[in-house]
Every structure is written in C-alpha cells, then in structure tokens.
Amino acid sequence: MRFFLLFSLNLLVCDISAQVLKGCITSNGNQLVPFANIVIEELNIGVSADKKGCYELDCVTDGDYNVTVSAVGMQLTNQLFSVKKGVNLLNIDMLPSVYDLDDVVITGERSPKRKTDSPIIVNIINSAQLENVQACNLSEGLNFQPGLRVEIDCQTCNYSQLRINGLAGGYSQILINGRSIFSSLVALYGLEQLPVNMIDRVEIVRGGGSALYGSSAIAGVVNIITKLPLKNNYNIGYDYRQINRASNDHVFRGNMSFVNSNKDAGMVFFFNNRKRAWYDHNEDNFSELPKLHDMSFGSNFYFMPTKNQKIEFNVSKLNEYRYGGEMVDGLAHFSLQAEERYHDVLLANLDYQLNSKNGNSSFIAYLAFQDAKRDHYTGIRPELNTFSDTLHLIDPPYGKSSNRTGQAGFQLSNKLSFLGSNILTIGGDFLDDNVSDKIEVYNYLVDQKVNTLGLFLQSDWSFSDNFNVLSSVRFDNHSMLNSIVLSPRFSLLYKFNEEVQFRSTYSTGFRAPQAFDSDLHMAFAGGGVSTIDLADDLIEETSNSLSFSINYDRLNKTYLFGFTLEAFLTSLDNVFYYEFIGQNDFGEQLLKRNGKGAVVHGVNIESRLNYVNIFRVESGYTFQKSEHVSPILYSSDLLPKKDFLRSPDSYGYAAMSYFLNKSLSFNANLVYTGKMHLIHLAGSPEQEVNEYFISEPFTVIGLRASYVISLDAHEGEVKVSFGVKNLTNAYQDNFDTTKNRDSNFIYGPALPRTLYLGLNWSLK
C-alpha cells in the first residue's frame, strides 16, 4: 500500500515555492535529442525530454546544482547551473557517444538505465552495426556478439536457432519490444523473417532472465526493438547478392517516418520484399539453400496526450514462401524430397506509459498479440511407380499449423531515497499460447494450450555511486505445472573507479514441459521423416546460473580502449533430451524426456577500440564446455555420449570499421567457429552407417566498402555499398546427396561466397 501511495504522491505533489527549469537538449548544436533524461541528483528529481528534445522540470528550489543529462547514443553530460526565482532556461548540447558506453538500455531491468550503471551486462547491436556486417535479416547479425552463435540446422528448409553461452535456441527468450510474442512456431524461421530495416536496435542479456521474463529465459534474453519515428525521413533501398555465381538474391526495402509540428505524435512505416532463388552446392539437384519469397511490412505509432504520457502502437506483418529439396517445378509432393512452407505472421503491441512530473515514478500497461499460420508439406516420395508411390500421390503429407499468442501486463516503478536510491518495481503479466500442428497422413498432431500468470518484484538499490544491488523475484503459475515456480535473481555492481566495474549475478530459471521450436521441426534421414513426441511423465527443467565479470574502459578525447571478461556457469536439472525409440511407417520416432542434468561453463572475452570515430574494432571470443551429467543415447547403433551436439568449445568474431572521410568507409568482419560434435545418420549414398562426426573449424570473412553522395539541394544522400561475404568460400563440402540425405547433417556457415551490392537513397 505504501508503494502505491508514494507513486500517487510523486505524480501530484510539488513544492509550491519551487522554481521552473526548462530548455532543449541538442547534439552538435542543431540536432534535437529526443527522450533525454535530465536529473538533479541533489534534489532527487528528474524528467524525460519529449520528442522535440525539450523538457520542463517544475519542482526545483533555488540553489546551485549539477544537472546530469543522458541519452541513447550520447556521451553523459554534466553542467553546473544556478536556479533562481521564476523560469530558468537551460539548453544543453551533447556529444555523440564515442562507443555507446552511455547508451540507455531497458532489457536487463525492464526500466531505462545507462549501461555502465546496470548490474546486468547488456550488449547492443544497433542498425548501423547490422548494416556494416551486410546483414539482410536478424539471423545474419546476431553472430557479432560475445557468447552468441546462430546455426542452420536443416539442409532442406534451413531452419535456424540462436545459441547463447552454449545452450540451444529453446533456452533463450526472444522479445519484440519487450514482449514475449516470439512464439515456438515463429521461432523456427523468425530470425530470418525479421528484416534489418524494421529494427532500431537489439539488446542482449546473457544468463538467466526468468526473474523478469518467465519460462525459457535460462540462457539469455534477446529484445528486438523496432524503429521509432524521430523526424521526417524517407529511405528507399535495393540490395543484390550473387550466391557463389549460381543464385540471385534481391531485396527491395523502404522506411518512411513522419512527426507532427508539435512533436507529440509520429509514425514510421517499413516494407521489405525479398526474393532468393534456391542454391545447390553439390550439384545433385537438391537445394542446400531453399527458395525464399518474403514480404514484410509494418508501422509504429506514438502519441503523447500530455508531456508525461505516451501511447505507442506497433504492428508488423510477415509473409514468407519457403521451398527446399529437389529443385523441380510443380506441386511439392511430386518431388522426390521437399519441405514447402507458407507463413503468415501478425505481430502487434500496444503500450501506455505515465510518468510522474518529477520523474520518480512511472506506470506502464501493455497488450501484445501474435498470430501465425502455416501451410506446409514435408515429405519423401517413395520409389516411383510402386503401390506406396500411388498412395503418396493420392494422399500426400500436407499439413496446417497455427500459433496464437496473447500477452497483457503492467509495470509500476517508484524511486525512494533511503540509504541511497532504491527503485522499486512491481509487475505482472498473463501469457496465453496456443499451438497446433497437424499432418494427418503421418498421424502427427501437436495441440498445445498453455497459459502463464506471472508476478515479479524488483529492487534496484544504489547505496552509493559505486555500489548497486539488484534483486528480483518472479512467481509463475504455469498451466502445465502443479505448483508455482519461484525464480529469484541477485546482481551486484561495484565501480572500483570510473574505468573499472565488477559484476556478479546469480539466477534461477525453468522451462515448462511443452513443445519448443526444435520440437516442431521434422528432419529427413534414411528416406524417412523423423517426428518428436513428448513423454507423458515429462516435468519442468530447472537451472541455476552464476556469472562474474570485470569491465574496463579507458576513454579520453581521442580514443577508447576497453575489454570485458566474464565467467559463467549454468547447471541444468531434469534436462530435456531426445531419445530414439524406434521406427514407424514414415521414419524415426524420437521421444523428448528428462535426463539427470547437464552443466555448461565457460568464459566470454570482449574487447573494443575506437580512435576518434575514424577507426573502430570490436571482438569477442568464447571458451566453453557443455556436457550432460549422464551419457545420452543419440542412436541405438552408437554408444551414449555426454557431449552436447552442435556446441563448439570455442567460437568468436571480430568487426572493424574505417572512415577515410565523410563519404568513404570500409568494413571488415570475421566469424570463427571451432570443432563440434555431430551425429551423421545413414541413408545417403555417402553414408552407410550411423556415426559420430567432429567438424573442422571454419572462419567466415566479410568485406564491405561504402561511398556516400550528398544531395545538398534535396537535403538527402545516396549511398552505394559493395562487398563480399565468406570471402574464402569456407562452406561445408561434405553434404549428403539425393532424397535419402540426413538433413540435420549441416554445420558450416549459412552462406557460401556471396557478392553484395547495395543502393540506398534517403531524403530528410
């Protein structure tokens, strides 16, 4: 009750003897900085600027104060100012951040906070970084962060998953604008379906996040934040890629942004149309890259009824046709082997935010929705002109899938002054998730209805400028569990000085016994189609995670040098695994069961260098080990094995940018992946028996050059970019062939050598 009273008082109460402080926040003298945070620590008050970058702070008494201003992409600014009677005008000009050290992030604590002040490590991929590495979609950009690795897991349909700190995709929670609507069915291909021109930035939290986001946030959280309208702007682009001189990939894209004259309402619209031909690497007339035709569009609106209220609505529509397998025209079931997919996905989110006048309290309420429909074919044609072939043609294995997810929630925060500063947050959400996947011919049916009611509490206590304790706990009432799940998290931040920070975090998490993305994928092997069922006695999987890190950044007027060293450990109990249980008329049957446990531990190393924004280098490397406590039987023909499959002991990345002048820039990047354990199933002409396989390391190198042509008369510019991905063509060279191939035997880079040309026209 006291918490709610304090919130109400902060919204209404202001000292009648206080003065007014107002002004605008700019960058480089003329560019407005929207939503900057203006704080007077001595008075424990603050406010956020509006879309124009202007602010008004009412509860200010006479005196000399240190005014602190922070904003995304800007260096932290402090200015001494004397407040006198009446209205005081203070305009502040900020400098762009040399290396995003002062970026404001929200994912680690579900509230805005500077990166260097957060007890949780939050990494950021912004739209410029996605462009520099020639990313066409989100999947191609996530490899350039420490501890992250995107892998392609099917030779036929190319479904992908993101691994964080060695754990598979189902252990990571992917959010759209902070909401859990990136569901199991969407996650199969969703990383490839989200185009980069809809993304403003991506925030990544490694380690347990179940205390704030619930089930499946064991390995980490990836929050995809879509573009917001900041000013009137128009952008049209075309990208062309030639894949190993054999396949073409075309992308047309555009963004339009409108903001009204009062800067209290705006809209941004995006569209993206991609058409890629299939690609056959080993010349057996079966594709290694599927044919794609994607059409995506969406919009984001905001409206501010008053200075301290904001309503935001965003909606996106993703449509995709995907076909992989035998490269023939016609209906899919006439091919010898194929996967055909028609996806229709709708994502929507509505947020309302109310801030108190002094900036100490905030209230957020939200609704989020996702509706995914999929028509699909997954099949292998029997020997031609046989009775089985006739049955196949009469009744082919077409199926239908649907996944509808809805989420509603609220969040209330209030700042208290007691032994420092303590921001208390309480929130709750209700998530309803319904998945259906059916192929009648295979007698295959997934009909899963799940709902979760969650409540979380958080205390963000800064005892001093150097010491912060973040503690949170979440209670989840999951419909597939018999009892409420308690998920705590404790994090400490100690700033040794302005350059060095120490962090440590302990967290727990859980995954409910439900179907996740990989459970909804059918693989081919030995001329059959494998299916996955859930054991009747399946219970939740739980985790305990621990991490320690040291962060060092040396910053002056000309350069920044820094590094982060993080050690992590995750222990899993009742770990999920797949057990081979036999054959049916269509192929292998796998059963998802609980094992005894597993342990994942390792070290992430991150380094960065920036010289006067002309030369920038960043890199990350991970050493890790992932093992089950007891050996897992992956095949009845092979000995059990403790090692996680598809989990290399080392991997990393590096990215470099060099700006020769305002017009010409160069980028280079590489991704390294070490050895990993796989299983190779028999069936193709090249593989007569089931066996384990250890892959060789591979390195993917990318180069890019860009030239900007200014159009001063039209206040716009044209950018021409060209480059190459996978320069050395380090592509897998031992794919299976023909229809009986093991489609899961794929481990190399996502693309062979690919030439790239991009044109972009923007009008301000």
Secondary structure, 3 states (H helix, E strand, C coil): CHHHHHHHHHHHCCCCCCEEEEEEEEECCCEECCCCEEEEHHHCEEEECCCCCEEEEEEECCEEEEEEEECCCECCEEEEEEECCCEEECCEEECECCCCCCCEECCCCCCCEEHHHCCCCEEEEEHHHHHHCCCCEHHHHCCCCCCEEEEECCCCCCCEEEEECCECHHHEEEEECCECCCCHHHHCCHHHHCEHHHEEEEEEEECCCHHHHCCCCCCEEEEEEECCCCCCEEEEEEEEEEECCCEEEEEEEEEEEEECCCCCEEEEEEEEEEEECCECCCCCCECCECEEEEEEEEEEEEECCCCCEEEEEEEEEEEEEEEEEECCCCCHHHCCEEEEEEEEEEEEEEEEEEECCCCCEEEEEEEEEEEEEEEEEEEECCCCCCHHHHHHHHCCCEEEEEEEEEEEEEEEEEEEECCCEEEEEEEEEEEEEEEEEEEHHHCEEEEEEEEEEEEEEEEEEECCCCEEEEEEEEEEEECCCCCCEEEEEEEEEEECCCCEEEEEEEEEEEECCCCCHHHHCCEEECCEEEEEEECCCCCCEEEEEEEEEEEEEEECCCEEEEEEEEEEEEEEECCEEEEEEEECCCCEEEEEEECCEEEEEEEEEEEEEEECCCEEEEEEEEEEEEEEEEEECCCCCCCCEEECCCCCCEEEEEEEEEECCCCEEEEEEEEEECCCEEEECCCCCCCCCCEEEECCCEEEEEEEEEEEEEEHHHCEEEEEEEEEECCCCCCCCCCCCCCCCCCCCCCCCCCCCEEEEEEEEEEC
